[in-house]
């Protein structure tokens, strides 16, 4: 029996699991494999040590991205041509040059604040400014098991090794995204950081989003296959770039990877960019 492991943001995880199960049932004649589906709702570092990776992994898999080059090349399927993604994403380096990690969507992260408690002059214009001493203990994110703090903290430490300790001193990680929104609304923290869906939700509570100058830090959502029987299910790459899945992503303001799919308004009309350091730098950051 093949094991498929899903790890996605909470706001799309149940819906995508449902779409995937429907797809597998409708295409059972095509895949001809029994499948066991595992759905994790955290970014997953805890409890994964020593475990055999699933046959197919969908979403955010830091413990796989942090593996050595040698291990990845030996154990995972390479499809150099890959599955087609948007031209602008190819230009930003989102296409894995080895053809192991296949992008189907991007989860951006935003900062947000309550203008009743933070003067507009204090608003940071870049991500690295979050390491300034003035933000000590003033920034809140969800608990460290969530995707946003895993990525944001890792990239900030990797980009600023001499100030890495400021990440832990300045950013408090606790609870879930709605708790972060509530804390910013009450003025308990000056800045909140979460995925863009929750940033947009917070706008109805007199909270404003901040889009840093270099763009929104993000988590690529990918699919990978272990070598072996899982290679019979490469069609899942096409499914994840299908209109149904891409529509689910855009409804949550995530950035769709498939060519020709309309972008959410914030990217289409407000000229908001995605900040991506490239696969090599990203994987080095995740290893920390």
Secondary structure, DSSP 8 states (H G I E B T S, - for coil): -EEEEEE--HHHHHHHHHHHHHHHHHTHHHH---EEEEEE-S---TT-TT----SEEEE--HHHHTS-HHHHHHHB---TT-----HHHHHTT-S-TTS-SEEEEEEEEEEEEETTTS-GGG--SSSGGGGSGGGTT-EEES-TTSHHHHHHHHHHHHHTGGGHHHHHHHEEE-S-HHHHHHHHHHTSSSEEEEEHHHHHHHGGGTEEEE--TT-EEEEEEEEEEBSSGGGGGTTHHHHHTSHHHHHHHHHTT-EE-STT----HHHHTS---EE---HHHHHHHHT-
